[in-house]
C-alpha cells in the first residue's frame, strides 16, 4: 500500500478531461488498497502564467509516498518520488501557437514569443529535473515532448473512467460530447449534417462552452436545426444512457492530446467516427475495426456518418471491436506502471 497524491492544475470552474482522469486514478488507487488524495493546483490563465507556475512550484502537499502529476504545470510540484503522467503542456505555446499567434496583434505577438520561450525553458527543466519519470498519455503527447523539448517518454493510455456503462439496442442518432470550444471542432459535425449524403442523419450534441451560441446559429443557418439536439451538460446517468443508446459517437477534435470520450464510447460498445488529424483518438480508432477515420472535411465526415446510420450491422460490428479494445485497458494495469514506491 502506498500513500499517493494525484496532482493536476485547473482553471476555476472548468471541468476538463484531466480532472476526470485524476478522479478516476484516485478512485482506482483506493480500490487497489492505496491511500490516494486529489490535489488541484491553480491555473490563473493568460497574463498570469508566472503566478501559475510559482503557485504550483510551492503547492502544499499532504504527507505522501509518491506524487503523480498530470496537466501543466502541476509537474512543478516537488517530491522525491514523482511520476508525471502528462496530459498536456500549455498548448497555445506549443502545437496551437500558429493559430494563437495569428489571433493577436503584432505587438502582443512579440510579448507572447518571449513568454513562449520562457515556458518552453521552464517545462524542459521541470520535466527533466522536478519529475523523476515522464509518461505520456498518448503517442501524440509523446511526439510533442520529443519534438518540442527533446524529452523521451513511454506511453500509457488512460482506461475508460469508471462509470456504469451500458450497451443497449442501437438507436438512430449520432452522439457527440465535449466542451464546445473551437479545437473540439463540433462545427465539423454540423457542417457534415448539411451535406446531401447525410441529410437524414440526426445528432445529439452534449456539452457546454464558448461556442454554443455560434453552433446553434450555424445549425439554423445550414437548415439542420431540426436534426440537431443540443443537450447541454449531462449528468452521469444521461451521459451513459446516450453513450449506450446511440448509433455511434462522433469525436473529431483537432490534434487532441488523448480524448477519453473515445474510451467511454468503446466501453459502451459504440464505434467512434473521427478524423485523420484528430490526434489521440486516431491511436485507438482502427478504421473498419473500432470505428471510422475520415479526412477532416464535411463531405468525408458526412459519408462516414451516413455509413453507420444506414447500416446497423456495421455499427454493431464496429461496436463489438470497440468493446473488446476497451476491455484490455484497466486501471489496475495503469497503476502498476505509475506507482513506483
C-alpha positions as a Markdown table, in Angstrom:
| # | Residue | x | y | z |
|---|---|---|---|---|
| 1 | Unk | 0.0 | 0.0 | 0.0 |
| 2 | Unk | 1.2 | 3.5 | -0.9 |
| 3 | Unk | 0.0 | 6.9 | 0.1 |
| 4 | Unk | -0.4 | 8.9 | -3.2 |
| 5 | Unk | -1.1 | 12.4 | -4.3 |
| 6 | Unk | -2.7 | 12.8 | -7.7 |
| 7 | Unk | -2.0 | 16.4 | -8.7 |
| 8 | Unk | -3.4 | 18.4 | -11.6 |
| 9 | Unk | -3.9 | 22.1 | -12.2 |
| 10 | Unk | -7.2 | 23.6 | -13.2 |
| 11 | Unk | -8.8 | 26.9 | -14.0 |
| 12 | Unk | -11.6 | 27.8 | -11.6 |
| 13 | Unk | -15.0 | 26.3 | -12.7 |
| 14 | Unk | -13.6 | 24.4 | -15.6 |
| 15 | Unk | -14.4 | 20.6 | -15.7 |
| 16 | Unk | -11.8 | 19.2 | -18.2 |
| 17 | Unk | -10.8 | 15.7 | -19.1 |
| 18 | Unk | -7.7 | 15.9 | -16.9 |
| 19 | Unk | -10.0 | 16.2 | -13.8 |
| 20 | Unk | -11.9 | 13.1 | -14.9 |
| 21 | Unk | -8.7 | 11.2 | -15.3 |
| 22 | Unk | -7.4 | 12.5 | -12.0 |
| 23 | Unk | -10.5 | 11.4 | -10.1 |
| 24 | Unk | -10.5 | 8.1 | -11.9 |
| 25 | Unk | -6.9 | 7.5 | -10.9 |
| 26 | Unk | -7.7 | 8.3 | -7.2 |
| 27 | Unk | -10.7 | 6.0 | -7.2 |
| 28 | Unk | -8.8 | 3.2 | -8.8 |
| 29 | Unk | -5.9 | 3.6 | -6.4 |
| 30 | Unk | -8.2 | 3.4 | -3.4 |
| 31 | Unk | -9.9 | 0.3 | -4.8 |
| 32 | Unk | -6.4 | -1.3 | -5.1 |
| 33 | Unk | -5.8 | -0.6 | -1.4 |
| 34 | Unk | -3.7 | 2.6 | -1.7 |
| 35 | Unk | -4.4 | 5.8 | 0.2 |
| 36 | Unk | -4.9 | 8.5 | -2.5 |
| 37 | Unk | -5.5 | 12.2 | -2.4 |
| 38 | Unk | -6.6 | 14.5 | -5.2 |
| 39 | Unk | -4.7 | 17.8 | -5.2 |
| 40 | Unk | -5.9 | 20.6 | -7.5 |
| 41 | Unk | -3.4 | 23.3 | -8.0 |
| 42 | Unk | -4.1 | 26.8 | -9.6 |
| 43 | Unk | -4.2 | 27.8 | -13.2 |
| 44 | Unk | -4.7 | 31.5 | -13.3 |
| 45 | Unk | -4.9 | 31.7 | -17.1 |
| 46 | Unk | -3.3 | 34.1 | -19.7 |
| 47 | Unk | -1.4 | 37.0 | -18.3 |
| 48 | Unk | -0.7 | 35.3 | -15.0 |
| 49 | Unk | 1.5 | 32.4 | -16.2 |
| 50 | Unk | 4.3 | 33.2 | -13.9 |
| 51 | Unk | 2.0 | 33.2 | -10.9 |
| 52 | Unk | 0.6 | 29.9 | -12.0 |
| 53 | Unk | 4.0 | 28.2 | -12.3 |
| 54 | Unk | 5.1 | 29.8 | -9.0 |
| 55 | Unk | 1.9 | 28.5 | -7.2 |
| 56 | Unk | 2.4 | 25.0 | -8.5 |
| 57 | Unk | 6.1 | 25.0 | -7.5 |
| 58 | Unk | 5.2 | 25.9 | -3.9 |
| 59 | Unk | 2.0 | 23.9 | -3.7 |
| 60 | Unk | 1.5 | 22.3 | -0.3 |
| 61 | Unk | 1.1 | 18.6 | -0.5 |
| 62 | Unk | -0.2 | 16.1 | 2.1 |
| 63 | Unk | 2.4 | 13.7 | 3.6 |
| 64 | Unk | 2.6 | 11.1 | 0.8 |
| 65 | Unk | 4.9 | 8.4 | -0.5 |
| 66 | Unk | 4.6 | 9.5 | -4.2 |
| 67 | Unk | 3.2 | 12.2 | -6.4 |
| 68 | Unk | 1.5 | 11.5 | -9.8 |
| 69 | Unk | 1.1 | 14.8 | -11.7 |
| 70 | Unk | -1.0 | 15.4 | -14.8 |
| 71 | Unk | -1.7 | 18.7 | -16.5 |
| 72 | Unk | 0.7 | 21.7 | -16.8 |
| 73 | Unk | 2.2 | 23.0 | -14.7 |
| 74 | Unk | 1.3 | 20.6 | -11.9 |
| 75 | Unk | 4.6 | 18.8 | -12.7 |
| 76 | Unk | 6.3 | 21.8 | -10.9 |
| 77 | Unk | 5.3 | 20.3 | -7.5 |
| 78 | Unk | 8.2 | 18.9 | -5.6 |
| 79 | Unk | 8.5 | 15.3 | -4.2 |
| 80 | Unk | 11.4 | 12.8 | -4.3 |
| 81 | Unk | 9.1 | 10.2 | -5.9 |
| 82 | Unk | 7.3 | 12.0 | -8.7 |
| 83 | Unk | 5.9 | 10.5 | -11.9 |
| 84 | Unk | 4.4 | 12.9 | -14.4 |
| 85 | Unk | 1.6 | 11.2 | -16.4 |
| 86 | Unk | 1.4 | 14.1 | -18.8 |
| 87 | Unk | -2.0 | 15.2 | -20.1 |
| 88 | Unk | -0.6 | 18.2 | -21.9 |
| 89 | Unk | 1.5 | 21.3 | -21.7 |
| 90 | Unk | 0.1 | 24.8 | -22.4 |
| 91 | Unk | -0.9 | 24.1 | -26.0 |
| 92 | Unk | -1.2 | 27.7 | -27.0 |
| 93 | Unk | 2.6 | 27.9 | -26.7 |
| 94 | Unk | 3.2 | 24.6 | -28.4 |
| 95 | Unk | 1.1 | 22.9 | -31.2 |
| 96 | Unk | -1.6 | 25.6 | -31.1 |
| 97 | Unk | 1.0 | 28.5 | -31.4 |
| 98 | Unk | 0.3 | 29.3 | -35.1 |
| 99 | Unk | -3.4 | 29.8 | -34.6 |
| 100 | Unk | -2.9 | 31.7 | -31.3 |
| 101 | Unk | -0.2 | 34.0 | -32.7 |
| 102 | Unk | -2.5 | 34.8 | -35.7 |
| 103 | Unk | -5.3 | 35.8 | -33.4 |
| 104 | Unk | -3.4 | 38.6 | -31.6 |
| 105 | Unk | -1.8 | 41.9 | -32.6 |
| 106 | Unk | 1.8 | 42.2 | -33.8 |
| 107 | Unk | 2.8 | 43.9 | -30.5 |
| 108 | Unk | 1.2 | 41.2 | -28.4 |
| 109 | Unk | 2.8 | 38.6 | -30.6 |
| 110 | Unk | 6.3 | 39.9 | -29.7 |
| 111 | Unk | 5.5 | 39.7 | -26.0 |
| 112 | Unk | 4.0 | 36.2 | -26.3 |
| 113 | Unk | 7.0 | 34.9 | -28.2 |
| 114 | Unk | 9.1 | 35.8 | -25.2 |
| 115 | Unk | 6.6 | 34.1 | -22.9 |
| 116 | Unk | 6.6 | 31.1 | -25.2 |
| 117 | Unk | 10.4 | 30.8 | -24.9 |
| 118 | Unk | 10.3 | 31.1 | -21.1 |
| 119 | Unk | 7.6 | 28.5 | -20.8 |
| 120 | Unk | 9.5 | 26.0 | -23.1 |
| 121 | Unk | 12.6 | 26.5 | -20.9 |
| 122 | Unk | 10.6 | 26.1 | -17.7 |
| 123 | Unk | 8.8 | 23.0 | -18.9 |
| 124 | Unk | 12.1 | 21.4 | -20.1 |
| 125 | Unk | 13.7 | 21.9 | -16.7 |
| 126 | Unk | 10.7 | 20.8 | -14.7 |
| 127 | Unk | 10.0 | 17.7 | -16.7 |
| 128 | Unk | 13.7 | 16.7 | -16.6 |
| 129 | Unk | 14.6 | 17.6 | -13.0 |
| 130 | Unk | 11.4 | 18.1 | -11.0 |
| 131 | Unk | 9.7 | 14.9 | -12.2 |
| 132 | Unk | 11.6 | 11.6 | -11.8 |
| 133 | Unk | 9.8 | 10.0 | -14.7 |
| 134 | Unk | 7.6 | 11.3 | -17.5 |
| 135 | Unk | 4.9 | 9.0 | -19.0 |
| 136 | Unk | 2.8 | 10.4 | -21.9 |
| 137 | Unk | -1.0 | 9.7 | -22.1 |
| 138 | Unk | -0.8 | 9.2 | -25.8 |
| 139 | Unk | 1.7 | 8.9 | -28.7 |
| 140 | Unk | 0.5 | 12.4 | -29.8 |
| 141 | Unk | 1.9 | 13.8 | -26.5 |
| 142 | Unk | 4.9 | 11.6 | -26.7 |
| 143 | Unk | 5.8 | 13.0 | -30.1 |
| 144 | Unk | 5.3 | 16.6 | -28.9 |
| 145 | Unk | 7.5 | 16.1 | -25.9 |
| 146 | Unk | 10.3 | 14.8 | -28.2 |
| 147 | Unk | 9.9 | 17.4 | -30.9 |
| 148 | Unk | 9.4 | 20.4 | -28.7 |
| 149 | Unk | 11.5 | 19.6 | -25.6 |
| 150 | Unk | 13.7 | 16.7 | -26.6 |
| 151 | Unk | 12.2 | 14.6 | -23.8 |
| 152 | Unk | 11.6 | 10.9 | -24.4 |
| 153 | Unk | 8.6 | 9.3 | -22.6 |
| 154 | Unk | 6.8 | 6.0 | -22.5 |
| 155 | Unk | 3.1 | 5.9 | -23.5 |
| 156 | Unk | 0.3 | 4.8 | -21.2 |
| 157 | Unk | -3.3 | 5.3 | -22.5 |
| 158 | Unk | -5.8 | 6.2 | -19.7 |
| 159 | Unk | -8.5 | 3.5 | -19.4 |
| 160 | Unk | -12.2 | 4.4 | -19.6 |
| 161 | Unk | -13.2 | 6.4 | -16.5 |
| 162 | Unk | -15.1 | 4.2 | -14.0 |
| 163 | Unk | -18.8 | 4.6 | -14.8 |
| 164 | Unk | -21.8 | 2.3 | -15.0 |
| 165 | Unk | -21.6 | 1.9 | -18.8 |
| 166 | Unk | -24.4 | 0.3 | -20.6 |
| 167 | Unk | -24.7 | -1.3 | -24.1 |
| 168 | Unk | -28.4 | -1.2 | -25.1 |
| 169 | Unk | -30.1 | -1.6 | -28.5 |
| 170 | Unk | -28.6 | 0.7 | -31.1 |
| 171 | Unk | -30.5 | 3.9 | -31.6 |
| 172 | Unk | -30.9 | 6.1 | -34.7 |
| 173 | Unk | -28.8 | 9.1 | -33.9 |
| 174 | Unk | -25.1 | 10.1 | -33.7 |
| 175 | Unk | -23.9 | 11.3 | -30.3 |
| 176 | Unk | -21.2 | 13.9 | -29.7 |
| 177 | Unk | -20.0 | 15.1 | -26.3 |
| 178 | Unk | -17.2 | 17.5 | -25.4 |
| 179 | Unk | -16.5 | 21.0 | -24.3 |
| 180 | Unk | -17.8 | 23.3 | -27.0 |
| 181 | Unk | -14.6 | 25.0 | -28.0 |
| 182 | Unk | -13.0 | 25.6 | -31.4 |
| 183 | Unk | -10.4 | 22.9 | -31.1 |
| 184 | Unk | -13.1 | 20.3 | -30.5 |
| 185 | Unk | -14.5 | 21.1 | -34.0 |
| 186 | Unk | -18.1 | 20.3 | -33.3 |
| 187 | Unk | -18.9 | 22.6 | -36.2 |
| 188 | Unk | -17.5 | 19.9 | -38.5 |
| 189 | Unk | -20.3 | 17.6 | -37.4 |
| 190 | Unk | -22.9 | 20.3 | -38.0 |
| 191 | Unk | -21.5 | 21.1 | -41.5 |
| 192 | Unk | -21.4 | 17.4 | -42.3 |
| 193 | Unk | -25.1 | 17.1 | -41.5 |
| 194 | Unk | -25.8 | 19.7 | -44.1 |
| 195 | Unk | -24.1 | 17.6 | -46.8 |
| 196 | Unk | -26.7 | 15.8 | -49.1 |
| 197 | Unk | -25.4 | 12.3 | -48.3 |
| 198 | Unk | -26.2 | 12.9 | -44.6 |
| 199 | Unk | -29.5 | 14.7 | -45.0 |
| 200 | Unk | -31.2 | 12.0 | -43.0 |
| 201 | Unk | -28.7 | 11.8 | -40.1 |
| 202 | Unk | -29.7 | 13.0 | -36.6 |
| 203 | Unk | -27.3 | 14.1 | -33.9 |
| 204 | Unk | -27.4 | 14.8 | -30.2 |
| 205 | Unk | -24.6 | 17.2 | -29.1 |
| 206 | Unk | -23.8 | 17.4 | -25.3 |
| 207 | Unk | -21.6 | 19.9 | -23.5 |
| 208 | Unk | -21.2 | 23.5 | -22.7 |
| 209 | Unk | -18.7 | 26.1 | -23.8 |
| 210 | Unk | -17.9 | 29.3 | -25.5 |
| 211 | Unk | -19.0 | 28.2 | -29.0 |
| 212 | Unk | -22.6 | 27.0 | -28.0 |
| 213 | Unk | -24.4 | 30.0 | -29.4 |
| 214 | Unk | -22.3 | 30.0 | -32.6 |
| 215 | Unk | -23.0 | 26.3 | -33.1 |
| 216 | Unk | -26.7 | 26.8 | -32.6 |
| 217 | Unk | -26.8 | 29.6 | -35.1 |
| 218 | Unk | -24.8 | 27.5 | -37.6 |
| 219 | Unk | -27.3 | 24.6 | -37.3 |
| 220 | Unk | -30.1 | 27.1 | -38.0 |
| 221 | Unk | -28.3 | 28.8 | -40.9 |
| 222 | Unk | -27.5 | 25.4 | -42.6 |
| 223 | Unk | -31.0 | 24.1 | -42.2 |
| 224 | Unk | -30.1 | 21.2 | -39.9 |
| 225 | Unk | -31.5 | 22.6 | -36.6 |
| 226 | Unk | -34.4 | 20.1 | -36.7 |
| 227 | Unk | -31.9 | 17.2 | -36.8 |
| 228 | Unk | -29.6 | 18.5 | -34.1 |
| 229 | Unk | -30.4 | 18.5 | -30.4 |
| 230 | Unk | -28.1 | 20.5 | -28.0 |
| 231 | Unk | -28.4 | 18.6 | -24.8 |
| 232 | Unk | -26.2 | 20.8 | -22.6 |
| 233 | Unk | -24.2 | 19.5 | -19.7 |
| 234 | Unk | -25.2 | 15.9 | -18.8 |
| 235 | Unk | -25.2 | 14.1 | -15.5 |
| 236 | Unk | -23.6 | 10.7 | -15.4 |
| 237 | Unk | -26.8 | 8.8 | -15.9 |
| 238 | Unk | -27.7 | 10.8 | -19.0 |
| 239 | Unk | -24.2 | 10.5 | -20.4 |
| 240 | Unk | -24.1 | 6.7 | -20.1 |
| 241 | Unk | -27.6 | 6.5 | -21.5 |
| 242 | Unk | -26.7 | 8.4 | -24.6 |
| 243 | Unk | -23.4 | 6.5 | -25.0 |
| 244 | Unk | -25.2 | 3.2 | -24.7 |
| 245 | Unk | -28.2 | 4.0 | -26.9 |
| 246 | Unk | -26.7 | 6.0 | -29.8 |
| 247 | Unk | -25.8 | 4.5 | -33.2 |
| 248 | Unk | -22.2 | 5.7 | -32.9 |
| 249 | Unk | -20.1 | 8.5 | -31.4 |
| 250 | Unk | -18.7 | 11.4 | -33.4 |
| 251 | Unk | -15.5 | 12.8 | -32.0 |
| 252 | Unk | -13.5 | 15.0 | -34.4 |
| 253 | Unk | -11.2 | 17.4 | -32.4 |
| 254 | Unk | -8.1 | 18.9 | -33.9 |
| 255 | Unk | -4.8 | 17.4 | -32.5 |
| 256 | Unk | -6.5 | 16.1 | -29.3 |
| 257 | Unk | -4.0 | 15.1 | -26.6 |
| 258 | Unk | -5.9 | 11.9 | -25.8 |
| 259 | Unk | -9.7 | 12.2 | -25.7 |
| 260 | Unk | -11.2 | 9.9 | -23.1 |
| 261 | Unk | -14.5 | 10.3 | -25.0 |
| 262 | Unk | -13.1 | 7.6 | -27.3 |
| 263 | Unk | -12.7 | 5.1 | -24.5 |
| 264 | Unk | -16.1 | 5.9 | -22.9 |
| 265 | Unk | -17.7 | 5.2 | -26.3 |
| 266 | Unk | -15.7 | 1.9 | -26.6 |
| 267 | Unk | -16.7 | 0.9 | -23.0 |
| 268 | Unk | -20.4 | 1.3 | -24.2 |
| 269 | Unk | -19.9 | -0.8 | -27.2 |
| 270 | Unk | -20.0 | 2.1 | -29.6 |
| 271 | Unk | -17.8 | 2.9 | -32.6 |
| 272 | Unk | -16.2 | 6.3 | -32.9 |
| 273 | Unk | -16.1 | 8.3 | -36.1 |
| 274 | Unk | -13.0 | 10.6 | -36.0 |
| 275 | Unk | -10.7 | 12.4 | -38.4 |
| 276 | Unk | -7.2 | 11.6 | -39.5 |
| 277 | Unk | -5.8 | 14.8 | -37.8 |
| 278 | Unk | -7.6 | 14.3 | -34.5 |
| 279 | Unk | -4.6 | 13.2 | -32.7 |
| 280 | Unk | -5.2 | 10.9 | -29.7 |
| 281 | Unk | -8.4 | 9.3 | -30.9 |
| 282 | Unk | -6.7 | 8.0 | -34.0 |
| 283 | Unk | -4.4 | 6.0 | -31.8 |
| 284 | Unk | -7.4 | 3.9 | -30.6 |
| 285 | Unk | -9.8 | 4.1 | -33.5 |
| 286 | Unk | -8.9 | 1.4 | -36.1 |
| 287 | Unk | -10.6 | 2.3 | -39.4 |
| 288 | Unk | -13.1 | -0.5 | -40.1 |
| 289 | Unk | -12.2 | -2.2 | -36.8 |
| 290 | Unk | -13.4 | 0.0 | -33.9 |
| 291 | Unk | -14.7 | 2.9 | -35.8 |
| 292 | Unk | -14.2 | 5.0 | -38.9 |
| 293 | Unk | -11.4 | 7.5 | -39.6 |
| 294 | Unk | -12.1 | 10.2 | -42.3 |
| 295 | Unk | -10.5 | 13.2 | -43.8 |
| 296 | Unk | -11.3 | 16.4 | -41.8 |
| 297 | Unk | -13.9 | 17.7 | -44.3 |
| 298 | Unk | -17.7 | 18.0 | -44.0 |
| 299 | Unk | -18.1 | 15.8 | -47.1 |
| 300 | Unk | -15.9 | 13.0 | -45.9 |
| 301 | Unk | -17.3 | 13.0 | -42.4 |
| 302 | Unk | -20.9 | 13.1 | -43.8 |
| 303 | Unk | -20.1 | 9.9 | -45.8 |
| 304 | Unk | -18.8 | 8.1 | -42.7 |
| 305 | Unk | -21.8 | 9.2 | -40.6 |
| 306 | Unk | -24.2 | 8.0 | -43.3 |
| 307 | Unk | -22.5 | 4.6 | -43.4 |
| 308 | Unk | -23.1 | 3.9 | -39.8 |
| 309 | Unk | -26.5 | 5.5 | -39.8 |
| 310 | Unk | -27.7 | 3.4 | -42.7 |
| 311 | Unk | -26.0 | 0.1 | -41.7 |
| 312 | Unk | -26.9 | -1.1 | -38.2 |
| 313 | Unk | -24.9 | -4.3 | -38.8 |
| 314 | Unk | -21.8 | -2.2 | -39.5 |
| 315 | Unk | -22.3 | -0.1 | -36.3 |
| 316 | Unk | -22.8 | -3.3 | -34.2 |
| 317 | Unk | -19.7 | -5.0 | -35.7 |
| 318 | Unk | -17.5 | -1.9 | -35.1 |
| 319 | Unk | -19.0 | -1.6 | -31.6 |
| 320 | Unk | -18.0 | -5.1 | -30.7 |
| 321 | Unk | -14.5 | -4.3 | -31.8 |
| 322 | Unk | -14.5 | -1.2 | -29.7 |
| 323 | Unk | -15.8 | -3.0 | -26.6 |
| 324 | Unk | -13.0 | -5.6 | -27.0 |
| 325 | Unk | -10.4 | -2.8 | -27.1 |
| 326 | Unk | -11.8 | -1.2 | -24.0 |
| 327 | Unk | -11.7 | -4.5 | -22.1 |
| 328 | Unk | -8.0 | -4.6 | -22.5 |
| 329 | Unk | -7.5 | -1.2 | -20.8 |
| 330 | Unk | -7.7 | -1.4 | -17.0 |
| 331 | Unk | -6.9 | 1.0 | -14.1 |
| 332 | Unk | -5.2 | -1.8 | -12.2 |
| 333 | Unk | -2.6 | -2.1 | -15.1 |
| 334 | Unk | -2.2 | 1.6 | -15.2 |
| 335 | Unk | -1.4 | 1.8 | -11.5 |
| 336 | Unk | 1.2 | -0.9 | -11.9 |
| 337 | Unk | 3.0 | 1.4 | -14.3 |
| 338 | Unk | 2.5 | 4.6 | -12.4 |
| 339 | Unk | 3.1 | 3.6 | -8.8 |
| 340 | Unk | 6.9 | 3.3 | -8.2 |
| 341 | Unk | 7.2 | 3.2 | -4.4 |
